[in-house]
């Protein structure tokens, strides 16, 4: 079924599909269970609210299917909120469970102007296959605190060092927006597609 982008009723779909068009990459944008099940690669784009995202997945009956898809070993890319929902919970929506793929939680920045909007430099770790220490574009009020720091593939800084990306087996996810990060973001998505 090729590359499939989850359409959950929000998300930065236009910027993402524009970049995939530039890369001459075929893709499907869908919220249909059967299509998601058959996907070879899956992208969770992300803009919005943690609770609304999870409620949207639950109302469409997609939660279990998405967990199964991520755990199946097929290549998965999460962007911004699409990374945050992989964790167990978020301060943005107390009491709302995330997908729980990774243990850990999502917390709000306590210093500086929130949301944090702008270009921040990545500091990659050894656990990284697609990133370089370059500037990328962030728009976020929350950041993840993974219980297992070994999954972190890059940090960045905004008053504190925060998790900018995670990587584990088939899962690669970014807090930043590669689709809005110019040539650097283009190269990152291209590398992911070539993995």
ABEGO torsion letter per residue (X at the ends): XEBBBBBAGBEBAAAAAAAAAAAGBBBBBBABAAAAAABABBBBBBBEBAAAAAAAAAAAGAAAAAAAAAAAGBBBBBBEAAAAAABABBAABBGBBBAGABBEBBBBBABEBOBBBEBBBBBBBABBAABBBBBBBBBBABBBBBABAAABABBBBBGBBBBABBBBEABBBBABBAAAAEAAAAAAAAAAAAX
